[in-house]
């Protein structure tokens, strides 16, 4: 518990900077809807008929001329990508920073096993990602409240729940990288998050790649799909949750067998 609290305190500044930047940006974009509503309403049909471009962004499934559709297409993209990058940075730093900062020798003299150390750090990552999701959700709800129009709440919560799992899956993959590497793999982690996002866009315009939907967590956390179908894709969510468990187990195994430098 002490190590868990320590990691949360160390990362609280980064958490609030990321969460408030993404949340306030989403809030501000929601407030911009009034000034864009007239033009968006007239352009929604044109956007929906733009073939691969509209399919990639989900504009063929929801009407961006409505506030809910505008949120699902325009704002959810910023929220998902920002959350994915935050999760990647957080997961990639938690373990590797000890060797990079030459504090691993001290950490491993504590009356804690390697498994306990890693589980405490993983729990801190889960808490940080959950806090990010909660703060951004509050900012989004505040934006809708200021606009005087609330979306379908079940769909909004479905999307934010799926986005949380997506961030956790990306964080878990990067946590494994952190358990393997001697230095923080920040660049690789950010590149991985962007790759997953671009793969999701590609899947939506190239039907032959549909089986790759199990490779990218952005696929099941797509707001346009959730708002248009009024449901989440349970098999993909279960696959994402299973991936988190697998990557955590792999992290424990890899970290337990490593020779750790001081």
N, C-alpha and C positions, 0 to 999 in steps of 0.2 A: 504493500500500500504506500510506503514511503517513497519508493522509486516511481510508482505511478504518479503520485502527487508532484514529485520533483520534475518529471517529464512534462506534466501539464503546465506547471509554472514556467518552465523554460520556453515552452512553445506558445504561451498565451498571447504574446505580442504579435507573433506571426499569424495566429488564428484570427485575432480581431482585425488586423490589417487586411487580410485576405477576405474575411467574411463581410466586413463593412464596405470594402471596395466593390465586391461583387454585388452585395445586397443593395447598396445605395445606387449603383448603376442600374440595377433592375428596377428599383423604385423610381428613379428619374425617367427611365424609358417608359414606364407605365404612365407617368404624368404627361409624357409627350404625346400620348395617344390622341388626346382631344385635338391637337393642332394637325395631326396626320389623318384623322378619321375620314374626312371628306375625300382626300386623294386615295387613301387605302381602299375605301369602299369601291371606288371606280376602277382600281387597278387589280382587285382581287381575282376577277375572272381571267384577266390577262395573265397574271402570275400562275394561276392554276393550269394554264394551257401551255406552259413553257417547257413541257417535256421533261427531260432529265434533270434540269435545274429545279423545277418545282417538286419533282419526286424526291430529290436529294434532301431538300429542306422541309418536306412535308406539306408544301403549300397546295398540293393536290388533294389533301385530306381534310383540311380545316379552312375556314373562311377568315383570312387575315383582316377582313373589313370589320370583324367583331373584336371586342376587347379580349375575349377568351382566345380567339384564333390568333390574334396579334401576340398574345403572351406565349402561346404554344409554339409559334414559329420563330418569332424574333427574340424574345427575352429568354426563353428556356435554353436556347443555344448558348447564350452567354453564361447562364447559370450552370449548365452541364459541363461546358468546357472549363470554366473557372474552377468548379468543384473538382473536376478531374485533375487539373494541374496542381491544385492545393493538396489533394490526396497523394499525388505522386511525389511532391516535394517533401511532405510530412513523412511518408513511409520510407523514402530513400535515405533519410537523415538519422532516424532514431537509433539504429544499431551501429552503422559505420562511423558515426561521429566519434565514438569512443576510441577507436584505433587511430583515426585521423587526428584527434585532439590529445592522444597519448594519455587517456584516462581509463583505458580498459583494464590496466593492471590494478588500479585502485578499486574499480568496480567489482572485479573478480575476487578481491580479498574480503568483500562483504559476506556475511553469513547467508548467501543466496546461491542456489544452484543456477547453472546457465539457463535451464528451463524456466525457472522463476523470473530471472532477469528478462528473458525474452517475452514471457507472457505479460509481465508488467508493462513493458514497452508497447506491446501490441494493444493492450487494453487502453493505454494512453492514446494511441493512434485512433482507436475506435471512438473514444470520448471526444477527441479533437475534431474528427470528421462529423460526428453527430452534432457537436456544438456549431460547426460551420453550417450544417444543414438547417439547424434550428434558427440561427440568426438570419440566414438568407430567407427562410420561410416567413419570419416575422416582417422583414422588409417588404417582401412581396405582398403579404396581406395588408400591410400599411398602405402600399401603393394602390391596391384595389379599393381599399376603404376610402382613400382620398378621391378616387374616381367615382365613388358612389355606386359601384357595380361590382358584385362579387361573382367569381366563376363558379362552376359546378364544383362544390367543395370536395366531393368524393374523388373526382378526377384530379383535382389539385393535390390532394393528399396521396393519391396513388402515384402521381408523377414524382413528388418529392420523396416518397418512400423508395421508389425505384432508383431515383438519383442518388440517394444515400447508399443503397446497396452497390450501385455502380462505382461510386467513389471508394467504398470499402474494398471492392474487388481490385481496383487499380492500386489502392494503398497497400493491399496484401501482396500483390506482385512486386511492388517496389520495396516492400519490407523484406521480401526474400532476397532481392538484389542487395539490400543493405546488410543482410546477415552474411552474405557471401563476400562482399567487397571490403577492402581495407580502407578505402576512401569513399566519401559520399558520392554515389552515382547519380548526382542531380541531373546532369545532362541526359543520361540514358533514360532516367525516369520521366522527364518532361517529354523527351522524344517518343517514348512508349505511349504516353497519354495522347499525344497528338496523332500518333499512328492509329490508335484505336478509333479516334474520332474520324479520321479520314477514311478508315476502313468501313465505318458505318455509312458514311456518305456514298462510298463506292458500292456497297451492298444494295443500296436502294435504286441504283441505276443500272446495275449489271445482274440480271436474274440468275445467271449461271453461278454466282458466288454465294447464293443464299445459305449454303451449309456453313459458311464462315460466320454466320450470325452468332454462333456459339463462341467465337473468338473475341468478340468485342462487347464489353458491357454497355457501351453506348446504345446498342441496338434495342435492348429491353427498357432503356431509360429514355426513350424518345417521346417527347411530350405530344407531338402530333398524332402518333399512334394511340397513345393513351386517351387523349381527349376525343379522338374520332371513334374509337372502339368502346369507350366507357369501361375499359378493363385493362388489366396488365397481363402479360404473357407468363403465366405461372411456371411452365416448364423452363423457360429461360431464367426466371428469377431463382428457381431451385438450382439450376446449373451454376448461376453466379454465386449463390450461397455456398454450394459445394466447392467451388473454386477457392473461395476464401479459406475454407477449412483445409483444403489440400495445400495451399501456399503457406499457411501458418505451420502445418505439419512439416513441410519441406524446410521452412526456416529453422524450426527447432532441430531438425536432423542435421542440417548443414552447419548451424552455429555450434551444436554440441560436438561435432567432429573436427572443428577447425583448430589450428594452432594460432592463438591470438597474440598479436604483438602488443607490447606495453605502450 
